[in-house]
Amino acid sequence: MAMAPKVICLGEALVDRLGPLGGDPASAAPEQCDDRLGGAPANVACALAQLGTASAFVGRLGCDPIGEAFERLMVARGVELAGLQHDPTRPSRVVLVRRHADGERVFQGFQGHSTQVHHGRDQGFADQALEVASLQQAWPQLAAQASWLLAGTIPLATPQSAEALQWAVDAALAGGLRLALDVNWRPTFWHEDSDPSAGPDAAAQEVMAPLLRRASLLKLAREEAQWLFGSTDPVVISAALPQAPDVVVTDGAHPLRWLMDGAHGSLAVLAPPAVVDTTGAGDAFSAGLLHQLVQAEVQAQPQEPELMLRFAAACGALVCAGAGAIDPQPDARTVEEFLRWASSRPQPPNATGWPAGQPLEPGGREA
């Protein structure tokens, strides 16, 4: 049974359709593609539960095989689902993911329904229709023992889901929860024909700005930091916001930069034991950091930011060693074993060198 959540994760749950390495998932034969359950908030909720921090997922799925698969998975992981909504008319979303030979990926569009709604002829996807009324009913149970709300900016791309997210943020902050915001900019969710590498336009930035001003913890990729703040320095970013949040700026395999609890620095990321697929590594990082923050709160034993970030980086590294965002997620014991092994090696871990005590399997986006 799910425990009362400490972290509420709100947003999209979807399928990442991974194309063949170097190939196009839109034109590849079905047997050449690999469908994996994903979506950043769903990934974080599952990763937290795997690490041992009670989590909840708030989102909307279609009444279809994808929705059923998600529910089975989250029940098995112990994720609280009081906030899960079922849409009788809209399908769950399938995202086409092009994978390069080095494991890096590009989100290039969607399979099936358009994200746009034209005079009622296309209802869009289930995640775009998250309902405030249903969320309000579930909220007392979700928030009773929670300390964090984790969200991204994708729900802001559609009016109905944006309204639900904004209500949840208001309710969370009024109830003493803190907002952890992973910007997770994905232009195709806002306009399906967008260049996947394009930054947010002025209209999108205006919609995102109120959320940025309310986060206690802000996670951005390097390019997101540059687009939104004109700087990749966490000190500069935090100073630009009225609440002066903690800030983490990631940069793939390059060192991440951070500002937490008044201290700041940079940290080299950990090399994965193998690179199969980078999808979900950033979400595993977010989960690892939130897990550490919650554990420090529960145990009333503050930890050094660098130790918490190193744990989070290990979570991200281990996810790269398997396909998809959720299946390779490690438990806390596996993370600690990996950290001990990595600290004893003169060179970064490699594809064959780590004798893991736990397999990278169930129960096992760039960072």
Helices and strands as residue ranges (DSSP letters): E 7-10, E 14-18, G 30-32, E 34-38, H 40-51, E 55-62, H 65-77, E 84-87, E 93-99, E 105-111, G 126-129, H 132-143, E 148-152, G 154-157, H 159-174, E 178-182, H 187-190, H 202-212, E 217-221, H 222-229, H 234-239, E 246-251, E 254-260, E 263-267, H 281-299, H 305-319, H 332-343
